[in-house]
Amino acid sequence: MGGLSIGASFLPLTVVIDMLITARNLIQFVGQIVALWLLRRRRDPGPYDRDGLGSFAVRVAGH
């Protein structure tokens, strides 16, 4: 952390803030992808969980 702080001290504050916001968003985005992948991998597929949009159309037309 110290090395990153020293390196960041040579950059303008707006650049540092933009980098921190970008890093936070990327970490959150990747975390959500991994969580969704794990959730889908661990649960049993239902009768309509086979083909995505087609199953959505069946559910909408059926109700």
N, C-alpha and C positions, 0 to 999 in steps of 0.2 A: 504494500500500500504506500509505503514511503516513496518508493521509486516512481510510482504513478503520480503521486502528489508533486514530486519534484518536476517530472516531465510536464505535468499539466500547468505548472506555474509559469512556463515559458509561452503558453498559448493565451490568446485573448479569452476573457471570461465568457463571452457569448459562444465561442467554439466549445469550451469545456462544458457549458450547460447543454448545448445541442448534443454533444457526444453522450452525456449522462442520460438525457431523455431517450436518445436512440437506443442505448444499451438497455435501459429499463424496459422499453417497449419490446425489443427483441427477446429478452429473457422471458417476459410474460407470454409472448406469442409462442415461443418454442415450448414453454411449459404447458400451455394449453394443448398444443399438438400432441405432446407426449402423453398427457393425461387422457385425452380423448382416445388415443391409440390403445392405451392400457385398458380403458373402460370398455371399449368395443371388443378387445381381445378376451377379456375375462367374463363377459356375460354371455348367456345363451341366446342365440338368434331366435327371434320370434318368427311367426309365419310370413310376415311381410318384410323381413329384414334382408332380403336377398338382392334386390336390384335397384335400390335407391328411389329414383323418380317414378318408376313404374309402380312400386309398392305404394308410394304416396298417392298416385292417381287412383289406385284401387281403394285406398282408405277414404279418399274424398268422395269418390263415386258411390261407395257403399253406405255413407252416412248422410 
